Amino acid sequence: MARTAGSHSDITGPRVRDAALRLFAERGYAAVSMRAIAGEVGVQAGALYNYTPDKQSLLFDLMEGHMTELLGASADDPGQSPHDRLQDFVSFHIAFHHARPDAVFIAYMELRNLTPENFARIEALRRRYEDGLEAILRAGVAQGDFDVADTKIATLAIIAMLTGVNTWFRDGGRLSLDEVIAQYWGMVRRAVGAA
């Protein structure tokens, strides 16, 4: 299939993903057509199939890209104390997600629209991220630094709490992002019984 004159895959492909990300976040996956995405990019609807096989693949690629970036950017130093590792996790999670509100919204709200196979792949990536936090909590419990009855439940609760910052925090508000991170670190620290 011939590409539209003047189009460049290295330019148009990212524009297709950016438009889909924005539209899925604004309207929801089910309400966005390939025609709407094409209109945002300024190409014919049929031209989108040069960049993605279908809308489901586009949603999966966006979610997988987000999770891959998240896993690649997160770092844990087991040589540090569990206290410091947990504080680093809290800071990283809030700052990373704050910079990507649309990707975060889609990653959590559009899971239901994935095929079972795609859901399983995204869920495996999410589990890897959760396992990193749970390893920190387990180390803290083992060393007597944290008082946590169930590290899996604590992991899910902490991630939900930290991700929730994206629903209400806006730059230029009453608190800076650093002040919010500091307050959330205090809440997480108390939640795990850390000094």
N, C-alpha and C positions, 0 to 999 in steps of 0.2 A: 504494500500500500504506500503510495507516495505521500510524503510529508507536505503540509501546506507551505507554499513559498514563503521564505523569510522566517520560518519557525526553526528553532534550535532545541534539540532534546535536552541539552544541559541547562537551558533557560526555561523552556516550557514545562518540563517534568517537575521541577521544584515549584513552579507556579501552580500547577495542577494540585500538588500536595498541599500547598499553602491555602489555596482556595477551598479545597475540601475540608481541611482542618478548621478553617474559620466558619464555613457554612454548617458543618456538623455540630460545632460548638454552639452556634447561634440558634439553629433551627431543629437540631436533632437529625440523626442519621436517616431515619425513615422518611422525613419530610424533604430531604434533599435529593434531587434527581441529577443524573449525569448531565442533563441539559443545563441545569442551573450552574453546575460546576464549570461547564464549558463556557457559559455566558460570563462568569466571573473572570475566566482566563482570557476570553476574547478569541476562542476557537470554535469550530463547528463541533457539535456533540460527538460525531463519529471520530473526530481527531483524538479524543481522549483515549481511545482504545489503542493508540500508539504508545501510551504511557502506562496503562493499567488494563488488565483483562476485564475487570468489572468493578462495580461499586464496593462489593464485599472485600475484594482484594485491596482496594484503596483504603478501606477502614482498617483492615488487618495491618497493612504496611505502616499506617500512621501509628497504630498502637505498638507494633513491634519496634518501630524506630524509636518511639518514646522510651520503651522499656530497655532497649539496648543502650540508648544514650544514658539512661539512669544508672544502669549497672556498670557501664564503662566509667562514669564520672564518680561513682561512690567508691570510697576507699576506707579500709579499716586496718588499723595497725594493732595486731594482737599483742605487740610489745608494750603498748600503753595500758594503763589501768582501765578496768571496765568503766569506771566513772568518766574518764576522759574520752573513751571510745563512744560512750553513750552521748556525751555532750557534743562530740563531733557529728554524730549521726543526726541529732536534733537540728543542729545548725545547717548541715548539708541538706537535709530533707526539705526544710522550710524554704531555704534560699533557692534550691534547684527548682522546686515546684512553683515558687512565686514567679520565676522568670518564664514559665510555660503554662499559663492558665488554661488555654484552649486544649492543649495536649493532655493536661491533667483531667479536665472535665470529660473529655472523650474516653480516656483510659479507664475512668471509673463508671461513667454513666452509659456508655455504649457497649459494654461487655455483652449485654443481653442480645445484641444484634449480630454477634459473631456466629458463624457456623460452629457446630460442636468441635470440629477439628481445629479451627482457628482459636476457639476459646481455650482448648486444652494447651495450645502452644503459648498463648499469652499468660494463662494461669501458671504455667511452669516458670516463665520469666518472673512473674510476680512473686512466686514462692521463693525463687532464688534471692530476691531482694529481702523478703521477710525473714528468710533463714539467716541472713547477715545480722539483722537486728536481734533475732532470737539467740544467736551465738554470743552476742555481747551480754544479753541478759543472763544467759546460763553461766557465763564466766563470772559475772558479778555475784550471782547466787552461790556459786561454788567457792568463791573467795570470801563470802560473808559480807560483801559490799551492798548487795541488794536483798530485799525481802519481798520475793515474788512467789505466789503460790503456784501459778501456772504460767510458764514463760510464753507459751503460744498465745494464750488469751491476752497477756500483757503486750506482746508484739503487735497483735492486730489492733488493740485499743490505742497504743501509742501512734501507730501509723495513721489510723483514722483521725485521731486528734490533731496530729501535725498537718495532715493533708487538708483538714478543715480550715486552716488559715486562709487558703485560697478563696473560700466562699465569702469572706468578709473583709480581708485586709486590702487596702488601697494605698498606694504611695501618696504622700501628702496629707495623710490623715493625722489623727492625734498622736500616734506613736510611729516611730521609724521601724523599719524592718528589723534592725538590730535590737531595738527595745522589745519588739514582739518575740523575737527568738529568745532573748534573755528570760522573758516571762514564761514562755513555753518550756524552756529548760528547767526552770524552777518547778513547774507543775509536773513534768516528767520525773524529775529527781525525787519529788515527794511521792509520786505514784509508785515508784519502785523501792521506796524506803531507803534511799541513799542519803548520806549525810551532806 
